[in-house]
Amino acid sequence: MSMIGITNVVNISVITPPAGLAAYNINNLVCFTKETPAVSLGSALFGVYSSAADVITNWGSASATAAAATAVFSQSPNILTGGGLFIVVPMLIDEVLEQAITRASGLLYFGGCSANYTLGVTGPTGYTGATGANLEALRAAAVAQSAGKLLFLADSADASLQNGGLAYEVKDSSLSLTRVLHYTGATGLDGYKWSYAGRGMSTNFSAVNTAQTMNLKSLAGVTSDDGMTQTLLTAAKAVGADCYVNIAGQACVMSYGANEFFDDVYNLRWIIGALEVAGFNFLRTAGTKIPQTEQGMDGLKGAYRRVCSLAVSNGFIAPGEWTGADTFGSPEDFKRNINDFGFYIYSSPVATQSVADRAARIAPTVQIALKYSGAIHSTNVIVNINK
């Protein structure tokens, strides 16, 4: 019996949506090195690792690169917990840190970085001499700030905490993406820096109640700073330099916010990147055009809303009272949303767009207000006694 195909009646086409970007991940940590690998990287401009053992294989067990990787991966949790990788970028001849950060930013994505060599010892004129280390570090910090990269620096000199010192100048220049770590013992300086970076960049932002603060955290393999005094600790607090101290026999980080608390800076960089990816993916993966209407804007704001809801879930933001004087959109909606959800998203009506913006197919500006969840770092107690 002859049969006629069903496609004469029903014709089905399967449309595969365009691929979007992968979920944003801030936890890739770059180690800039002047060392030569024991095993050639070939034509690769960097090496990517998920274990200290692999770094040791490539760079040798006695290398500063291997020591950095060991410190990072020894922490629990560490960058792997948040989906990050340890990336080693060999530096070019006469290249200094600011140049390396700029070059690497064009090669790969990373959220944080540091160097495993002594800053200021080598490099072009202007980076050597007594102030060379601070000069190279400060210029690198400025580049990292503009590139949106976290930079970890460490210093053992007490002068770092005073006017003209590294930690003081980083804070004075509002270079909040740079974390200066103060440790009076030079022999433990690098271990503290890489351990801090490995522990600090370990948040899994897709999970629940994972947001963290570095305050009072212990670092595996790091000895508390026996040279730390209350005077130095007070000076460190004033410039926002984090220290590793002994409190009642417990080694732990004392984290300060004069140059912004590390967790606030780290979490903010995550949500900025996550919102960028969410907005791009919404526009990229649409099977048809997104209308320049309120319906289209609802879809776009929905993509941003999912990121904000994730920030509530992981503990970065939380419902609370808005204490700022400035609001936008409807003041009543603004305050209610902050109180109920911890965030508020608003865009001006499409009908109020300028002719030029509409012709250029630019969406009305989306404004987002976030209420940080904050963190408790210390407590005061009053005990009333009655006899």
Residue pairs with C-beta under 8 A, 6 or more apart in sequence:
15 287
17 285
17 287
18 284
18 285
19 285
20 277
20 280
20 281
20 284
20 285
21 277
21 280
21 281
21 284
22 277
23 206
23 274
23 277
24 270
24 273
24 274
24 276
24 277
25 82
25 83
25 84
25 109
25 111
26 82
26 84
26 111
26 112
26 201
26 205
26 266
26 269
26 270
26 273
27 79
27 82
27 83
27 84
27 85
27 111
27 112
27 201
27 202
27 203
28 79
28 84
28 85
28 87
28 108
28 109
28 110
28 111
28 112
29 72
29 79
29 84
29 85
29 86
29 87
29 110
29 111
29 112
29 113
29 114
29 197
29 198
29 201
30 46
30 87
30 88
30 89
30 104
30 110
30 112
30 113
30 114
31 65
31 68
31 69
31 86
31 87
31 88
31 89
31 113
31 114
31 115
31 116
31 194
32 89
32 91
32 97
32 100
32 101
32 104
32 113
32 114
32 115
32 116
32 117
33 59
33 63
33 64
33 65
33 88
33 89
33 90
33 91
33 115
33 116
33 117
34 90
34 91
34 117
34 122
35 59
35 63
35 64
35 65
35 90
35 116
35 117
36 90
37 47
37 58
37 59
37 60
37 90
38 57
38 58
38 59
38 60
38 63
39 57
39 58
39 59
41 47
41 58
41 90
45 89
45 90
45 107
46 87
46 88
46 89
46 90
46 104
46 107
46 108
47 55
47 58
47 87
47 88
48 85
48 86
48 87
49 55
49 58
49 69
49 85
49 86
49 87
49 88
50 80
50 85
50 86
51 73
52 66
52 69
52 70
52 72
52 73
52 74
55 65
55 66
55 69
55 70
55 86
55 88
56 63
56 66
56 69
56 70
58 88
59 65
59 66
59 88
60 66
64 116
64 117
64 190
65 88
65 116
67 116
67 190
67 191
67 194
68 114
68 116
68 190
68 194
69 86
69 88
69 194
70 221
71 190
71 191
71 194
71 195
71 198
71 221
71 222
72 78
72 79
72 86
72 194
72 195
72 197
72 198
73 79
73 80
73 86
73 198
74 195
74 198
74 220
74 221
75 195
75 198
75 199
75 202
75 219
75 220
76 220
77 199
77 202
78 198
78 199
78 202
79 85
79 86
79 198
79 201
79 202
80 202
81 202
81 203
81 204
82 201
82 202
82 203
82 204
82 205
83 204
84 111
84 201
84 202
87 108
87 110
89 100
89 104
89 107
91 100
92 99
92 100
92 103
94 122
94 123
94 124
95 103
95 123
96 123
96 124
96 127
96 136
96 139
96 140
97 115
97 119
97 136
97 137
97 139
97 140
98 136
98 139
98 140
98 142
98 143
100 115
101 113
101 140
101 143
101 144
101 147
101 149
101 151
102 143
102 147
104 110
104 113
105 147
105 149
110 149
111 149
111 150
111 201
111 269
111 270
111 273
112 149
112 150
112 151
112 152
112 197
112 200
112 201
113 144
113 149
113 150
113 151
113 152
114 151
114 152
114 153
114 193
114 194
114 197
115 140
116 190
116 194
118 133
119 132
119 133
119 136
119 137
119 140
119 153
120 127
120 128
120 129
120 131
120 132
120 133
120 134
120 135
120 136
120 137
121 128
121 132
121 133
122 128
123 132
123 136
126 135
127 135
127 136
133 166
134 165
134 166
134 169
137 153
137 166
138 166
138 169
138 170
138 173
138 175
140 151
141 151
141 153
141 170
141 173
141 175
141 177
141 178
142 173
142 175
144 150
144 151
144 175
144 177
144 178
145 175
145 176
145 177
145 178
148 177
148 269
148 272
149 177
150 177
150 178
150 179
150 201
150 265
150 266
150 269
151 177
151 178
151 179
152 178
152 179
152 181
152 193
152 194
152 196
152 197
153 166
153 170
153 178
153 179
153 180
153 181
153 193
154 180
154 181
154 182
154 183
154 189
154 190
154 192
154 193
155 165
155 166
155 167
155 180
155 181
155 182
155 183
155 189
155 241
156 182
156 183
156 184
156 185
156 186
156 189
157 165
157 166
158 184
158 232
158 235
159 165
160 166
160 167
160 168
160 180
160 182
160 241
161 167
161 168
161 182
161 232
161 235
161 236
161 238
161 239
161 241
162 168
162 235
165 239
166 180
167 180
167 182
167 236
167 239
167 240
167 241
168 239
170 178
170 180
170 239
170 240
170 259
171 180
171 239
171 240
171 258
171 259
174 259
175 259
176 259
176 260
176 265
177 265
177 269
178 259
179 196
179 200
179 242
179 262
179 265
180 239
180 240
180 241
180 242
180 259
181 192
181 193
181 196
181 241
181 242
181 243
181 244
182 232
182 236
182 241
182 242
182 243
183 189
183 192
183 225
183 243
183 244
184 225
184 226
184 227
184 228
184 232
185 223
185 225
185 226
185 227
188 222
188 223
188 225
191 221
191 222
192 219
192 222
192 225
192 244
195 219
195 220
195 221
195 222
196 214
196 219
196 242
196 244
196 253
199 214
199 217
199 219
200 214
200 262
200 263
200 266
201 266
202 212
203 210
203 211
203 212
203 266
203 267
203 270
203 314
204 210
204 314
205 211
205 270
205 274
205 310
205 311
205 314
205 316
206 310
206 314
207 314
208 313
208 314
208 315
209 313
209 314
209 315
210 314
210 315
211 263
211 267
211 314
211 315
211 316
211 373
212 263
213 255
213 261
213 262
213 263
213 375
213 377
214 242
214 253
214 255
214 262
214 263
215 253
215 254
215 255
215 261
215 375
215 377
216 247
216 252
216 253
216 254
216 255
216 377
217 252
217 253
218 250
218 251
218 252
218 253
219 244
219 251
219 253
222 244
222 251
223 251
224 244
224 245
224 246
224 251
224 252
225 243
225 244
225 245
225 246
226 246
228 243
228 244
228 245
228 246
232 243
233 243
233 245
233 254
236 242
236 243
236 254
236 256
237 254
237 256
237 258
238 258
239 258
239 259
240 256
240 257
240 258
240 259
240 260
241 256
241 259
242 253
242 254
242 255
242 256
242 262
243 253
243 254
244 251
244 252
244 253
244 254
245 251
245 252
245 254
255 261
255 262
255 263
255 377
257 264
261 375
263 375
264 372
267 311
267 316
270 316
271 307
271 308
271 311
271 316
271 370
274 307
274 310
275 304
275 307
275 368
278 303
278 304
278 306
278 307
279 300
279 303
279 304
281 303
282 290
282 299
282 300
282 302
282 303
283 290
283 300
290 296
290 299
290 300
292 350
292 358
292 361
292 363
293 350
294 349
294 350
296 350
296 363
297 347
297 350
297 363
297 364
297 366
300 347
300 363
300 366
301 345
301 347
301 366
304 345
304 366
304 368
305 345
308 317
308 341
308 342
308 343
308 345
308 368
308 370
309 341
311 317
311 342
311 343
311 370
312 318
312 319
312 341
312 342
312 343
315 373
316 372
316 373
317 342
317 343
317 370
317 371
317 372
317 373
318 342
318 371
318 372
318 373
318 374
319 338
319 339
319 340
319 341
319 342
319 371
320 338
320 339
320 342
320 371
320 373
321 338
321 339
322 334
322 335
322 338
322 339
322 369
322 371
327 334
327 335
327 369
328 334
328 346
328 367
328 369
329 344
329 346
329 367
330 346
333 344
333 346
334 344
334 346
334 369
337 343
337 344
337 345
337 369
338 344
338 369
338 371
342 370
342 371
342 373
343 368
343 369
343 370
343 371
344 368
344 369
345 366
345 367
345 368
346 366
346 367
346 368
347 363
347 364
347 365
347 366
347 367
348 364
348 365
349 364
350 364
352 364
353 362
353 364
357 364
